[in-house]
Amino acid sequence: MSTVAPMAADARRTLAEGLETVDRRVSTLRAAQRSTQTPAPSEASAPSGASTASAPAHSASARRDPLRIIARLAPLAGLAVCAALMAWGMQSGVLRSLEHLQSFIDSLGLWGPLVFFGAALAATVFPIVPGGLLVIAAPLLFGPVEGILYSYLAICAGSMLNFAIGRQVGLGLIERMFSPRTVEKYLGWTRSGHFSRAFAVAIVLPVAPDDLLCYLAGTTRMRWRTYALIIFAGKPWTLLAYGLGVSALLTRFWPW
């Protein structure tokens, strides 16, 4: 019994020392793990500061985007040019009557239709002037049949070009040309399974910006032949109703 008691005491002492060593090592490992998982205050604050600094930098660079600035100023410049042309027409007598206006257009020969075609095509691709102004002016300048025909050819050609640009470039260029809020609004249409049907309705009825929808259609899986069928079959009705209708009202109430 005298021999067993000291041996038991030694065993308990050894076990206690071993447990103490294990506890110290576990504590050391846990502290090391926490230090590796939790970054230092300066490192943790760096991403937050970088994100808050990058957001204003991104918005500032977007505001300084030359294409976006041109897209915003181009309609104003186009309206200013139209106003200047109307002032010149009033002073020179070209706008004295509808007969004087059409005689002046006839004196231009082939240049009259070519200039109108180029302006209408450009207005369809890029917002130089509101396209509706040219649609209204076409029957007054060239007569109801030729005016609608020139508008139809120019707008269809511009719409096909918009689709090609959207397919080749994607949303990057579109978001620079148009308001991000407007793009996001109509981008939801493209996510619908019935986008082709909604697009056809929008082309026939002027319920949405056609130029933007044509660009966005190019970013979808819509086929070329489906798009072309909608454009070539849907545009005449809008041009007939809008162009002939509004121009008829102008000729009735304009003091010519």
Residue pairs with C-beta under 8 A, 6 or more apart in sequence:
38 44
62 68
65 176
67 173
67 176
67 177
68 176
68 177
71 126
71 127
71 176
71 177
71 178
74 126
74 127
74 128
75 127
75 128
75 129
75 130
77 128
78 123
78 127
78 128
78 129
78 130
79 129
79 130
81 129
82 129
82 133
86 95
88 94
89 95
89 101
90 96
93 100
94 100
94 101
94 104
95 101
96 256
97 256
98 140
98 251
98 256
101 140
101 141
102 140
102 141
102 142
102 143
105 112
105 141
105 142
106 112
108 115
112 141
112 142
113 142
113 146
113 150
116 134
116 138
116 141
116 142
116 150
116 154
117 150
117 153
117 154
118 154
119 128
119 129
119 134
120 131
120 134
120 135
120 138
120 150
120 151
120 154
120 155
120 158
121 154
121 155
121 157
121 158
121 161
122 128
122 158
123 129
123 130
123 131
123 134
123 158
124 131
124 154
124 155
124 157
124 158
124 159
124 161
124 162
124 210
124 211
125 158
125 161
125 162
125 165
125 211
126 177
127 177
127 211
131 155
131 210
131 211
132 242
134 151
135 151
135 155
135 239
135 242
135 243
136 242
136 243
136 246
136 247
136 250
137 147
137 247
138 147
138 148
138 150
138 151
138 243
138 247
139 147
139 148
139 243
139 244
139 247
140 147
140 247
140 250
140 251
141 147
142 150
144 244
144 247
147 243
147 247
148 236
148 239
148 240
148 243
148 244
151 239
151 243
152 235
152 236
152 239
155 235
155 239
156 231
156 232
156 235
158 211
159 210
159 211
159 214
159 231
159 235
160 227
160 228
160 231
162 211
162 214
162 215
162 218
163 214
163 215
163 217
163 218
163 224
163 227
164 218
165 173
165 215
165 218
166 174
166 214
166 215
166 216
166 217
166 218
166 219
167 218
167 219
168 218
170 219
171 183
171 187
171 219
174 183
174 212
174 215
174 216
174 219
175 183
177 215
178 209
178 212
182 209
182 212
183 212
183 216
186 208
186 209
186 212
186 213
186 216
187 216
189 195
189 198
189 199
189 213
189 216
190 216
190 217
190 219
190 220
192 198
195 217
195 220
195 222
196 222
196 226
196 230
199 213
199 217
199 222
199 230
200 230
200 234
201 207
202 208
202 210
202 213
203 210
203 213
203 230
203 231
203 234
203 235
203 238
204 234
204 237
204 238
205 238
206 238
206 242
214 231
217 227
